[in-house]
Amino acid sequence: LDGTAHALRVHPGTGTVMTLDVRVGGALIDSWKGATLLRVGPRGYRDMLLIRRPLEEPDAEATIMTPLLPNDPGSVTDDGYILDQGYDHPSLVFVGPPQDSERDLDSVQALVLSDFDAKFPRLLGVEVGADGKRFRVLAERPDAGLDEFAVSHNQSTVALLWNVRGRSELQILTLPDQTLHTPIPLPGEVGANLSISAAGTLVALTVSSPQHSALVHLVNTSTGEVTAVRDDVVISGGPSTALRGERVEFSARDGMPLSGWLYRAHLEDGSPPPCLIYFHGGPEAETRPDYQFLFGPLVDAGISVFAPNVRGSGGSGRLFSHADDRYGRYAGIDDAADCAQFLCDNKIADPESVYCGGRSYGGYLTLACLTFHPGVFAAGIAICGMSDLESFFRNTEPWIAVAAYTKYGHPDSDRELLADLSPIHRIAEVRAPLLVVHGAHDTNVPVSESQQIVNELRALGATAKMLMFDDEGHEIVKRHNQQRMTQAIADWIHGHPTRSQAHTALPVRWSG
């Protein structure tokens, strides 16, 4: 309940339980033959530890804990896989003389996904032995980061899923020759949930696009043939059936490169439709051209959607993902206003008809937009967003608070910063009507964060409405609730038109 993770080793035959580690924010990643990988650290600063028994006392209760990689503050090592080791297994990381001849046969070898000493995440091979540790790069790309990897049980094949400017590419690495093969085209924009068969001949993953939700596909690693597990999915509806994300790139006021995905609606009279700028959560998440239940129906209803990746987002390298930490939050909020400026400068949106919305951190950013840049947006939609960073830290789950200190600041040492960045303390600046959406069972961002800003706005005579889902938590996941929320957002935008003219309201349609 308090976020403390207990890493345990359980003997399947005797049921004997051995505690390896107990800490807040820890995560047991892999364990094999007495060696265990443990991920530790807060968001944006994650390390991997190797836990193992002393070689001279293999049956001892005591363990040795070793950092897998050298210290590199700001790097993230997220995933790992322990390779089989021993006298009858050749090295898969350090292949050929002189490396293999120097190998400590009692060493532990592992593959890890990390942006250690790099801009983007990549695949590293690491070896930890009696004389120390060493590592080498097994797969990296200068323009893309590694999202996921999976290793076959026979350790002959590694499946790699790359993030290339938001779109996914699947690639196969064979071992022990360490050959990277030509990427395999996917029948969609974004892949996820990677797994691989024991012999490495078959890969399974989900593939999604703006037009359809994630579908499971099987990939033959030898031929590259991709087969959908189901091919009978029928999508019906309006323009969203042909929905395509258009990647756009521009610069913030301070020169920081920004990007986002634009989904255009078209009005019969040729005028710019109302445009919703929709911010993702995290803040270190990333908007990609995958399926979003909200976007297609809004486009069908005559509302363009722009989903940006402002500073602090993932997918653009580690420096970009840290660019909004603590005092960088001010520039991140300015990025949101610069998105609106970009849309208006390029005639994509009318300056009188730009709206902002988002979920979780995106909900916070929406509230920040309405208070830091009150004249820019016609209305806002904040979904489970933080209105007061100080009360958020007090009331959220303890492990969430600890993990978030590096992003927002510490409630003790950064009290003034958190107060100044909290929309609740700038509420008198709000000019636009606000719709707030929240799940009653949300423990990540407590419901009080939405309730307090709605109450404060109403006390000032401002327009504020709250939509509460009694059967949801931090995410709105039930289909009928998603439909209800989408309709409410479309109605909110059409119900608060530009100051010069009303919108052309089109019906919200749903795909089958």
C-alpha positions as CSV (number, residue, x, y, z in Angstrom):
1,L,0.0,0.0,0.0
2,D,2.9,2.4,0.7
3,G,4.7,1.5,-2.6
4,T,7.3,-0.7,-1.0
5,A,8.4,-3.4,-3.4
6,H,9.6,-6.8,-1.9
7,A,11.9,-8.7,-4.3
8,L,11.6,-12.4,-3.3
9,R,13.2,-15.6,-4.5
10,V,10.9,-18.6,-4.1
11,H,12.1,-22.2,-4.5
12,P,9.3,-24.0,-6.4
13,G,10.1,-27.3,-4.8
14,T,10.4,-26.5,-1.2
15,G,8.5,-23.2,-1.1
16,T,11.4,-21.6,0.7
17,V,11.3,-17.8,0.4
18,M,14.3,-15.5,0.4
19,T,14.0,-11.8,0.6
20,L,16.5,-10.1,-1.9
21,D,15.5,-6.5,-1.5
22,V,12.9,-4.2,0.1
23,R,12.6,-0.6,-1.1
24,V,10.1,2.0,-2.4
25,G,10.1,2.1,-6.2
26,G,12.1,-1.1,-6.7
27,A,11.1,-3.6,-9.4
28,L,12.3,-7.1,-9.9
29,I,13.1,-7.4,-13.7
30,D,14.6,-10.9,-14.1
31,S,16.1,-13.7,-12.2
32,W,18.1,-16.8,-13.3
33,K,20.5,-19.3,-11.6
34,G,21.0,-17.2,-8.5
35,A,21.4,-13.9,-10.3
36,T,18.7,-11.2,-10.1
37,L,18.2,-7.8,-11.9
38,L,16.5,-5.1,-9.8
39,R,15.5,-1.7,-11.2
40,V,15.7,1.1,-8.7
41,G,15.4,4.9,-8.7
42,P,12.7,7.6,-9.4
43,R,11.3,8.6,-12.8
44,G,14.1,9.7,-15.2
45,Y,16.9,8.4,-13.0
46,R,16.5,4.6,-13.0
47,D,19.5,2.2,-12.5
48,M,19.8,-1.6,-12.7
49,L,21.3,-3.5,-9.8
50,L,22.7,-7.1,-10.0
51,I,22.0,-9.2,-6.9
52,R,23.8,-12.5,-6.5
53,R,25.1,-14.9,-3.9
54,P,28.9,-15.0,-3.2
55,L,30.7,-17.3,-5.6
56,E,32.6,-18.9,-2.8
57,E,29.4,-19.5,-0.8
58,P,26.7,-20.3,-3.4
59,D,24.2,-21.5,-0.7
60,A,24.7,-18.5,1.6
61,E,21.8,-16.3,2.6
62,A,23.9,-13.2,2.1
63,T,23.9,-11.5,-1.3
64,I,26.2,-9.1,-3.2
65,M,24.6,-6.1,-4.8
66,T,26.4,-4.5,-7.8
67,P,25.4,-1.6,-10.0
68,L,25.2,-3.0,-13.5
69,L,26.4,0.2,-15.2
70,P,28.7,3.1,-14.2
71,N,27.0,6.1,-12.6
72,D,25.4,8.4,-15.1
73,P,22.8,10.8,-13.5
74,G,19.8,11.3,-15.7
75,S,20.0,8.0,-17.6
76,V,17.3,5.4,-17.5
77,T,17.9,1.6,-17.5
78,D,14.4,0.2,-17.8
79,D,14.6,-3.5,-18.8
80,G,17.0,-6.4,-18.7
81,Y,17.5,-10.1,-19.4
82,I,20.0,-12.4,-17.7
83,L,21.7,-14.7,-20.2
84,D,22.5,-18.3,-19.4
85,Q,26.1,-18.7,-18.2
86,G,28.5,-21.4,-17.1
87,Y,31.2,-23.5,-18.6
88,D,28.9,-25.1,-21.2
89,H,27.6,-21.8,-22.5
90,P,29.7,-19.5,-24.8
91,S,29.8,-15.8,-24.3
92,L,27.1,-14.0,-26.2
93,V,28.3,-10.4,-25.4
94,F,32.0,-10.6,-25.8
95,V,32.5,-12.8,-28.8
96,G,35.8,-14.0,-30.3
97,P,39.4,-13.5,-29.2
98,P,40.8,-11.9,-27.2
99,Q,37.5,-11.1,-25.3
100,D,36.1,-14.6,-25.1
101,S,39.5,-16.0,-24.0
102,E,39.5,-13.5,-21.1
103,R,36.0,-14.4,-20.0
104,D,35.4,-15.2,-16.3
105,L,33.4,-18.4,-16.6
106,D,31.7,-17.5,-13.3
107,S,30.6,-14.1,-14.5
108,V,27.0,-13.0,-15.1
109,Q,26.0,-11.7,-18.5
110,A,22.9,-9.7,-19.2
111,L,21.2,-7.6,-21.9
112,V,19.8,-4.3,-20.9
113,L,17.8,-1.5,-22.4
114,S,19.4,1.8,-21.4
115,D,20.3,5.3,-22.5
116,F,23.4,5.2,-20.4
117,D,26.0,7.5,-22.0
118,A,23.7,8.1,-25.0
119,K,21.0,10.3,-26.4
120,F,18.5,7.5,-27.1
121,P,17.9,4.1,-25.4
122,R,19.9,1.2,-26.9
123,L,20.7,-2.4,-26.3
124,L,23.8,-3.1,-24.2
125,G,25.5,-6.3,-23.3
126,V,27.0,-6.3,-19.8
127,E,29.2,-8.8,-18.0
128,V,29.9,-8.7,-14.2
129,G,32.7,-11.0,-12.9
130,A,35.1,-11.3,-10.1
131,D,37.5,-8.8,-11.6
132,G,34.8,-6.1,-12.3
133,K,32.3,-5.3,-15.0
134,R,32.4,-4.4,-18.7
135,F,29.8,-3.7,-21.3
136,R,29.4,-3.2,-25.1
137,V,26.8,-1.8,-27.4
138,L,24.9,-4.5,-29.3
139,A,22.3,-2.4,-31.1
140,E,21.9,1.4,-31.4
141,R,20.6,3.9,-33.9
142,P,21.6,7.6,-34.1
143,D,18.0,8.7,-34.9
144,A,15.9,6.4,-32.9
145,G,15.4,4.8,-29.4
146,L,14.8,1.3,-28.4
147,D,11.3,0.8,-26.9
148,E,11.4,-2.9,-26.1
149,F,13.4,-6.1,-26.7
150,A,12.7,-9.8,-26.2
151,V,15.1,-12.7,-26.1
152,S,14.3,-16.3,-27.2
153,H,14.7,-19.0,-24.7
154,N,17.5,-20.6,-26.7
155,Q,19.2,-17.2,-26.8
156,S,19.6,-17.3,-30.6
157,T,17.4,-14.4,-31.4
158,V,16.6,-10.9,-30.0
159,A,13.6,-9.0,-31.2
160,L,14.0,-5.2,-31.1
161,L,11.3,-2.6,-31.4
162,W,12.5,0.9,-32.3
163,N,10.8,4.2,-32.0
164,V,11.6,6.2,-35.2
165,R,10.1,9.7,-34.8
166,G,7.0,8.2,-33.3
167,R,6.6,5.2,-35.6
168,S,7.7,1.7,-34.8
169,E,10.2,-0.5,-36.6
170,L,10.8,-4.2,-35.8
171,Q,14.3,-5.6,-36.2
172,I,16.0,-8.9,-35.5
173,L,19.4,-9.4,-33.8
174,T,20.9,-12.9,-34.1
175,L,23.3,-14.4,-31.6
176,P,26.2,-15.2,-31.1
177,D,27.2,-13.5,-34.4
178,Q,25.5,-10.3,-33.3
179,T,24.1,-9.6,-36.8
180,L,21.4,-6.9,-37.1
181,H,19.0,-7.8,-39.9
182,T,17.0,-5.5,-42.1
183,P,13.9,-4.0,-40.4
184,I,10.6,-5.8,-40.9
185,P,7.7,-3.5,-42.1
186,L,4.7,-3.5,-39.8
187,P,1.1,-3.2,-40.9
188,G,0.5,-0.2,-38.7
189,E,2.1,2.8,-37.1
190,V,3.0,1.7,-33.5
191,G,4.0,-1.7,-32.1
192,A,4.1,-2.8,-28.5
193,N,3.9,-5.8,-26.1
194,L,6.7,-7.6,-27.8
195,S,7.3,-11.4,-27.1
196,I,9.2,-14.1,-28.9
197,S,9.0,-17.9,-29.1
198,A,11.4,-20.2,-27.4
199,A,13.4,-21.0,-30.6
200,G,13.2,-17.4,-31.9
201,T,11.3,-18.3,-35.0
202,L,8.1,-16.3,-34.2
203,V,7.5,-12.9,-32.7
204,A,4.2,-11.7,-31.3
205,L,3.3,-8.0,-30.8
206,T,0.4,-5.6,-31.0
207,V,0.1,-3.1,-33.8
208,S,-2.1,0.0,-33.7
209,S,-2.9,3.0,-35.9
210,P,-5.1,6.0,-35.6
211,Q,-7.8,4.1,-37.4
212,H,-7.9,1.0,-35.3
213,S,-7.0,-0.2,-31.8
214,A,-4.1,-2.6,-31.0
215,L,-4.3,-5.9,-32.8
216,V,-2.1,-8.9,-32.2
217,H,0.2,-9.9,-35.1
218,L,2.6,-12.8,-35.6
219,V,5.9,-12.3,-37.4
220,N,8.1,-15.0,-38.9
221,T,11.6,-13.9,-38.1
222,S,13.1,-15.8,-41.0
223,T,10.8,-14.7,-43.8
224,G,9.5,-11.4,-42.3
225,E,5.9,-12.5,-43.0
226,V,3.4,-10.7,-40.8
227,T,0.1,-12.3,-40.0
228,A,-2.8,-10.7,-38.1
229,V,-4.3,-13.1,-35.5
230,R,-7.7,-11.5,-36.4
231,D,-8.4,-9.9,-39.7
232,D,-12.2,-9.5,-39.4
233,V,-12.2,-6.2,-37.6
234,V,-14.6,-3.9,-39.3
235,I,-14.3,-0.1,-38.8
236,S,-17.3,2.0,-39.7
237,G,-18.1,5.6,-39.2
238,G,-17.2,9.0,-40.7
239,P,-13.9,10.6,-41.7
240,S,-12.0,8.9,-38.8
241,T,-12.0,5.7,-40.8
242,A,-9.3,7.3,-42.9
243,L,-7.7,9.1,-40.0
244,R,-4.0,9.8,-40.6
245,G,-1.6,11.5,-38.2
246,E,0.4,14.2,-39.8
247,R,3.7,14.8,-38.0
248,V,4.6,18.5,-37.8
249,E,7.8,20.0,-36.4
250,F,8.4,23.6,-35.2
251,S,10.4,25.6,-32.7
252,A,9.4,27.0,-29.3
253,R,10.1,30.6,-28.5
254,D,13.5,29.8,-27.1
255,G,14.5,27.7,-30.1
256,M,13.7,24.2,-28.6
257,P,12.6,21.8,-31.4
258,L,9.0,20.6,-30.8
259,S,6.8,18.2,-32.7
260,G,3.3,16.8,-32.7
261,W,0.7,14.8,-34.5
262,L,-2.1,16.7,-36.4
263,Y,-5.5,15.3,-37.2
264,R,-7.3,17.6,-39.5
265,A,-11.1,18.1,-39.6
266,H,-12.6,19.9,-42.7
267,L,-15.6,22.2,-42.7
268,E,-17.7,22.6,-45.9
269,D,-17.1,26.4,-46.0
270,G,-13.3,25.9,-46.0
271,S,-12.8,27.9,-42.8
272,P,-10.4,26.6,-40.1
273,P,-12.3,24.3,-37.8
274,P,-12.1,24.6,-34.0
275,C,-8.8,22.9,-32.9
276,L,-8.2,21.0,-29.6
277,I,-4.6,20.9,-28.5
278,Y,-4.5,17.7,-26.4
279,F,-1.6,17.1,-24.0
280,H,-0.5,13.6,-23.0
281,G,0.3,12.5,-19.5
282,G,3.6,11.7,-17.8
283,P,5.0,14.2,-18.4
284,E,7.6,11.8,-19.9
285,A,5.1,10.0,-22.0
286,E,4.9,10.5,-25.8
287,T,2.1,11.1,-28.2
288,R,2.5,8.7,-31.1
289,P,0.3,7.9,-34.2
290,D,-1.5,5.0,-32.4
291,Y,-5.2,4.5,-31.6
292,Q,-6.8,7.2,-29.3
293,F,-10.5,6.6,-28.7
294,L,-11.0,10.4,-28.4
295,F,-9.4,11.7,-31.6
296,G,-11.4,10.0,-34.4
297,P,-14.9,11.0,-33.1
298,L,-13.8,14.6,-32.5
299,V,-12.5,14.8,-36.1
300,D,-15.9,13.4,-37.3
301,A,-17.5,16.1,-35.2
302,G,-15.6,18.8,-37.1
303,I,-12.9,19.4,-34.5
304,S,-9.2,19.2,-35.5
305,V,-6.9,17.7,-32.9
306,F,-3.2,18.6,-32.4
307,A,-1.4,16.2,-30.0
308,P,2.1,17.8,-29.3
309,N,5.2,16.5,-27.6
310,V,6.3,19.5,-25.5
311,R,9.6,19.4,-23.7
312,G,9.7,16.7,-21.1
313,S,8.2,14.2,-23.5
314,G,9.8,10.9,-24.4
315,G,11.0,9.8,-27.8
316,S,13.3,12.8,-28.5
317,G,16.3,11.9,-26.4
318,R,17.2,12.1,-22.7
319,L,18.1,15.8,-22.7
320,F,14.7,16.7,-24.1
321,S,12.9,14.4,-21.6
322,H,14.7,16.3,-18.7
323,A,14.2,19.8,-20.2
324,D,11.0,20.4,-18.0
325,D,12.4,19.1,-14.7
326,R,11.7,21.5,-11.8
327,Y,12.3,25.1,-13.0
328,G,12.1,23.9,-16.6
329,R,8.4,23.6,-16.0
330,Y,7.9,27.2,-16.9
331,A,9.3,26.7,-20.4
332,G,7.2,23.6,-20.8
333,I,4.1,25.7,-20.1
334,D,5.2,28.2,-22.6
335,D,5.6,25.4,-25.1
336,A,1.8,24.8,-24.9
337,A,1.2,28.4,-25.9
338,D,3.7,28.1,-28.7
339,C,1.7,25.2,-30.0
340,A,-1.3,27.5,-30.4
341,Q,0.9,30.1,-32.1
342,F,2.2,27.6,-34.6
343,L,-1.3,26.4,-35.5
344,C,-2.5,30.0,-36.0
345,D,0.6,31.1,-37.9
346,N,0.1,28.2,-40.4
347,K,-3.7,28.8,-40.8
348,I,-4.5,25.5,-39.3
349,A,-6.6,27.1,-36.6
350,D,-8.3,30.4,-36.0
351,P,-6.8,32.4,-33.1
352,E,-10.3,32.7,-31.7
353,S,-11.0,29.0,-31.8
354,V,-8.1,27.2,-30.1
355,Y,-8.9,24.9,-27.2
356,C,-6.7,23.0,-24.8
357,G,-7.2,19.6,-23.0
358,G,-5.3,16.6,-21.6
359,R,-5.2,13.8,-19.1
360,S,-3.1,13.5,-15.9
361,Y,-0.1,15.7,-16.4
362,G,-1.9,16.9,-19.6
363,G,-4.7,17.9,-17.3
364,Y,-2.3,19.9,-15.2
365,L,-0.9,21.5,-18.3
366,T,-4.4,22.4,-19.4
367,L,-5.0,24.2,-16.1
368,A,-1.6,25.9,-16.4
369,C,-2.4,27.1,-19.9
370,L,-5.6,28.8,-18.7
371,T,-3.7,30.5,-15.8
372,F,-0.3,31.3,-17.3
373,H,-1.7,32.2,-20.8
374,P,-5.3,33.1,-20.2
375,G,-6.0,34.9,-23.4
376,V,-4.8,32.1,-25.8
377,F,-7.5,29.4,-25.4
378,A,-11.3,29.6,-25.9
379,A,-12.0,26.8,-23.4
380,G,-10.2,24.0,-21.5
381,I,-10.9,20.4,-20.7
382,A,-8.8,19.0,-17.8
383,I,-9.0,15.2,-17.2
384,C,-7.7,14.2,-13.7
385,G,-5.1,16.9,-13.6
386,M,-3.3,18.4,-10.7
387,S,-4.5,21.9,-9.7
388,D,-2.2,22.3,-6.7
389,L,1.2,20.5,-6.7
390,E,1.5,20.9,-2.9
391,S,-1.8,19.2,-2.2
392,F,-1.1,16.6,-4.9
393,F,2.1,15.6,-3.0
394,R,0.2,15.4,0.3
395,N,-2.7,13.3,-1.0
396,T,-1.4,11.1,-3.7
397,E,0.0,7.6,-3.0
398,P,3.4,7.8,-1.2
399,W,5.3,5.9,-3.9
400,I,4.0,8.2,-6.6
401,A,5.1,11.2,-4.6
402,V,8.6,9.9,-4.2
403,A,8.9,9.0,-7.9
404,A,7.7,12.5,-8.9
405,Y,10.2,14.6,-6.8
406,T,12.7,14.6,-9.6
407,K,10.2,15.9,-12.1
408,Y,8.3,18.6,-10.2
409,G,10.4,19.4,-7.2
410,H,10.4,18.4,-3.5
411,P,7.5,19.6,-1.3
412,D,10.0,20.8,1.4
413,S,13.0,22.1,-0.5
414,D,11.0,23.4,-3.5
415,R,7.9,24.6,-1.7
416,E,8.0,28.1,-3.3
417,L,8.5,26.6,-6.8
418,L,5.6,24.2,-6.4
419,A,3.3,26.9,-5.2
420,D,4.2,29.2,-8.1
421,L,3.6,26.5,-10.6
422,S,0.2,25.5,-9.2
423,P,-2.8,26.8,-11.2
424,I,-4.9,27.1,-8.1
425,H,-2.8,30.1,-7.0
426,R,-3.3,31.9,-10.3
427,I,-7.0,31.2,-10.6
428,A,-8.0,34.8,-10.8
429,E,-6.3,34.8,-14.2
430,V,-8.7,32.3,-15.8
431,R,-10.9,33.7,-18.6
432,A,-12.0,30.6,-20.4
433,P,-14.7,28.1,-19.4
434,L,-13.4,24.9,-17.9
435,L,-14.7,21.3,-18.1
436,V,-13.1,19.0,-15.5
437,V,-13.3,15.2,-15.8
438,H,-12.3,12.7,-13.1
439,G,-12.7,9.1,-12.0
440,A,-14.0,8.7,-8.5
441,H,-11.5,5.9,-7.6
442,D,-8.4,7.8,-8.8
443,T,-5.6,7.4,-6.3
444,N,-2.8,8.7,-8.6
445,V,-4.3,12.2,-8.8
446,P,-6.9,12.5,-6.1
447,V,-10.4,13.7,-7.0
448,S,-9.9,16.7,-4.7
449,E,-7.5,18.2,-7.2
450,S,-10.4,18.6,-9.6
451,Q,-13.0,19.5,-7.0
452,Q,-11.0,22.3,-5.5
453,I,-10.4,24.2,-8.7
454,V,-14.0,23.8,-9.8
455,N,-15.2,25.2,-6.4
456,E,-12.7,28.1,-6.6
457,L,-13.7,29.1,-10.1
458,R,-17.4,28.9,-9.3
459,A,-16.8,31.1,-6.2
460,L,-15.3,33.7,-8.6
461,G,-18.3,33.5,-10.9
462,A,-16.4,31.7,-13.6
463,T,-17.8,28.9,-15.8
464,A,-16.7,25.5,-14.5
465,K,-18.3,22.1,-14.9
466,M,-17.3,18.7,-13.4
467,L,-18.0,15.3,-15.0
468,M,-17.4,12.6,-12.5
469,F,-17.3,8.9,-13.4
470,D,-18.2,6.8,-10.3
471,D,-16.8,3.6,-11.7
472,E,-13.5,4.7,-13.0
473,G,-10.0,5.4,-11.7
474,H,-7.0,7.4,-13.1
475,E,-7.9,6.3,-16.6
476,I,-11.4,6.2,-18.3
477,V,-11.3,2.7,-19.6
478,K,-15.0,1.6,-20.0
479,R,-16.3,1.9,-23.5
480,H,-19.6,3.6,-22.5
481,N,-17.7,6.1,-20.3
482,Q,-15.3,6.8,-23.1
483,Q,-18.2,7.6,-25.4
484,R,-19.9,9.8,-22.8
485,M,-16.6,11.7,-22.2
486,T,-16.0,12.2,-25.9
487,Q,-19.5,13.5,-26.4
488,A,-19.1,15.9,-23.4
489,I,-15.8,17.2,-24.8
490,A,-17.3,17.8,-28.3
491,D,-20.3,19.5,-26.7
492,W,-18.1,21.7,-24.6
493,I,-16.1,22.9,-27.6
494,H,-19.2,23.5,-29.7
495,G,-21.0,25.0,-26.8
496,H,-18.2,27.6,-26.3
497,P,-17.6,28.9,-29.8
498,T,-15.3,31.6,-31.0
499,R,-16.1,35.1,-29.9
500,S,-16.8,36.0,-33.6
501,Q,-19.0,33.2,-34.8
502,A,-20.5,29.9,-33.8
503,H,-19.1,26.5,-34.8
504,T,-20.7,24.1,-37.2
505,A,-21.5,21.3,-34.9
506,L,-21.4,17.8,-36.5
507,P,-22.5,14.6,-34.8
508,V,-20.0,12.4,-32.9
509,R,-19.8,9.0,-34.5
510,W,-18.3,5.8,-33.0
511,S,-16.4,3.1,-34.8
512,G,-17.8,-0.4,-34.7
